[in-house]
Amino acid sequence: MTFRVLPSQLHAVAEGVVHFFQHDRGISKFKIEEPVSNDLGYRPTLQAPTSEFYDVWVEVSEAPYLSSLDSVVLHCMKNCLPIRLYVAFPAGVSSTEYKKGTDEARAKGVGILEVSAGKCTVIHEALLLSLLGTRSEDRSLFPPRYRSVLSTAEATFKNGDPAKGCSLVYDEIESLSRRLAKKIQANNWWTHASTQGPPAFDPERGSWASVMDILISRANFNSLPPKAKKNLLMRVAALTEVRNDRPQTKKSSSSHQT
């Protein structure tokens, strides 16, 4: 590898980082000290695209964090750029500098890599900078039973797995709508029940989309709780397609595909 700016004593650190990403993450084709864009005057030591539609930028430095990266982090946040930014540094920095730098990097979503004898150790992972500005919901507005799940979903979303974070919320909505379907079925709360009979479906194992279609078309909303309005169920039904368009994660036993 040929570096034009990086001091010679840090070349081995950069090479250790490249080896780590190639063998541990399957990320290669690194560009060296090239500008990232025309509107951001920043040239990371290393940068590479990934198959997951975000880019990895690595700043190789003597210290665990550089204050000059503050503007880079802010730019990525404001422009919603899907970037994971790391600082790689050689082992052996003072404990005071180590703690100060790693704490500051962690607070700003920047990952830290420590390199010793060519071996790269992840001190903590980088977050997607596009997600750092995500607004937090006031969980006190939700029933207590859902607050823990919402907290986990938000943390999962911000920590780099948006699909799984959204899936946790979708799973709770699906579970609640299936419980409503079971209650309607058990109480025979259907329109035209006397002439058409109750609809034949399995509220637990039937596809979520088909269950929602039956509730929207046949549920007797006069018998349901006031908040269970038809337009609300239609909004829930619209989520079934959105959920299945996203990469699927492992579901609980109570969750089902559309």
Steps between C-alpha positions, in 0.01 A plus 500: 500500500624848414428792734572861419395670826497235771823502707717198439472379861125451445520303175496169685189612690318575174606169349376319811163672462471397135586140587238502778218629282587264215512187715248583773238705309557408137560866414772578249571743214621770733583841359798674659491865605241600240228766549161363595297767316516846349302660783704356787867584518599174664739228388488199731805278504287214371150475354304215347141420401317200644237263365259633764478844335715698740861612480781442747738787569809446712721775638841365606646708780735499797202579728165325557308807384563824311293816558521569126255213450222694675411683180506173304258336743270803491503512120405133474221540757353811334511344154389153613808336350522123569857499629679299767799706611789341690821625653787250503797563727805305617502336842698672771332838546479633856204391711378861530507559125347158438201562728439854380521405133293183517230669711473788254491268199232280656282804579516606133439160346859457377649151521840434655758248374822430688780341301790311655753294307272496197202374702190721504274506807158664494469714814148594400306495176411799286138598465338605175539878517177547306310357798652708779247779460197271523237651728416300812136433580353588839442148627285623789227555239481125439352229726763368747502152344641641173763738634778243537452375143498855365820578690669189358372577149633856513841387625518230232401751231759758604776245559512403135218255430198709393324202340507298821398802708194557281426128501474500881229766479321325212497175698327669794239658272440166331464321833249758625292487182490119514380514860225738390402256224478214751278710728269595213482135390427375854217754548361470146532876447439486127276689264234287323580213737143371493480484121855434391637330808841577648797515262718189496860586588773426753589819691823346632643326194336673206705755313498839673375676185203264456407529870498879473292488179235290678489733800463807279223349285302302759567627855203661675664822615200589716599213729868587518679735739472867392866518389464201266381700202495378142751761384743386771478139379555619145820676612614176667419302183723735301794398721485137387646582160758738647614241752544232237693733271772527765768236571340248730642419842427200713147522635354386827268199492198733499608688185420396145577605148238680294 
